[in-house]
Structures are given as C-alpha cells and as structure tokens.
C-alpha cells in the first residue's frame, strides 16, 4: 500500500514505469485481481514498480487521477498516466500493456 504522502515521490517523481492499483479491500473484483497483480509485481521486479492504493484509506488520490471504477490500474511513466486497465482485465492484456509501456520510447 502506498500513502498519499509517498505517492508523489514514489510514482509522480519517478522516471521508471509504475503501476498503481486502486482498490477496496472488500470489493469482489479487487479480490480476484489482487493475486494476479502481486504475481506480475514479482515477474517484473526491477523493471517496473507496483503500488496499491486502498481508496477508502487514502482518500482523494483516486479523484485526482480520474479513477471512477474499482479496480483500476494506472500506468505511470515520468509522472504521466500512459495507460490504464479497469475492472476484471485478463492477465494477458495487462502483460501486453506492461510490455508496451516498457518498450515505449525505446524505438
């Protein structure tokens, strides 16, 4: 979990790819997505940073970045949102978006 206080330093000020999952602990879709998200965090260790925001504990961050639906994963690079997924997104779609984000700007 990332706090509102650390969000700017860890995500916005970072040049590397950061994924931020916005969720609610009790939400069924969030409970389904979370294990996949944690697995991807291990797979991409050293290539991308993975953070989680519990929108009920850290209020306001979701509104600031236009998150309307839970779960949502925002992809940040150099402080800007470059992609997102919302709802029960299949793992292969998330992987393809991570790969695209990692290779963006290299060509």
Buried (B, 14 or more C-beta within 10 A) or exposed (E): EBEEEEBEEBBEEBEEBBBBBBBBEEBEBBEEBBEBBEEBBEEBEEEBBBBBBBBEEBEEBBEEBEBEEBBBBBBBBEEEEBBBBBEEBEEEEBBEBBEEBBEEEEE
